Amino acid sequence: MIVTGYAATRTHKITTGQKTANRVLAVGRAPVEHAFAHLKNWRILTKLRTDPARATQLLRALLVLTNLEVSR
């Protein structure tokens, strides 16, 4: 399922509740986008040719290492 925010048009302004919903969505989306940006720096991922389950384990390990590096 893909969750998208509310969009305003020239003729239809978004409500305060919709603005709040957009903010909540952005707060949840930001860490994920930052994680993908960090993963793009790992060159090994450009040559990754393996099954999805193994790739998921590798990505999780890389995220743990990245988070440990950032927190230091």
N, C-alpha and C positions, 0 to 999 in steps of 0.2 A: 504494500500500500504506500502510495506517495502522498505526503502531506505538504500542501503549499499554503502560503499565506493569502490574506485577502488583498485584492488590488483595487485601488481607487481609479475612477475615470473622471473625465471632465464633468460629467453630469451626475455621477454617483460618488459621493464622499463616503469614506468608511467611518464606522461608528467608533466610539471610545473602546468598546468591548473588542471590536475587531483589531484595533491598534494594539491592545493589550495581548490579544492572541498572537499577533505577528511578532511582538516582542518576546513572548514566551518561546515561540518557535525559533526565533533567531538565537536565543540564549542556548537552546538545546542543540542547535545546528553548528554553532561556532566551534566547539571542541572537536567535533567530527571533521569539519573542514580543516582545522589546524592539524589534526592527526594525518589526514591524507596529504597535506602539504609537506609534513615532515617525512612521510613515507616516500615521497617522490625523490627525496635526497639520497635514498638508499639505492645505489646502482645495481645491487644484486637483483632487485625486483625487475629490472629491464630484461634480464636473461632467465627469468623464472619459468621453467617448463615442468610443471608437476600437477598432480591432481588437486582439486580445490580444497579437500580436507587438509592436506599437508601444507598448502599455501596459507590456509587460515591459521594453522599453528605457527607458521613462520611469521606472519603478520602480527599475531598477538605477542610473540616474543620480541619482535622489533619495537612494538609500541611500549612494552614494559621497559626495554632498554632506553628508549627515547625519553620516557617519563622520568626514569631514574636520573638520566643525564640532565634534564631540564631542572629538576628539583635541587640538584647540587648547587 
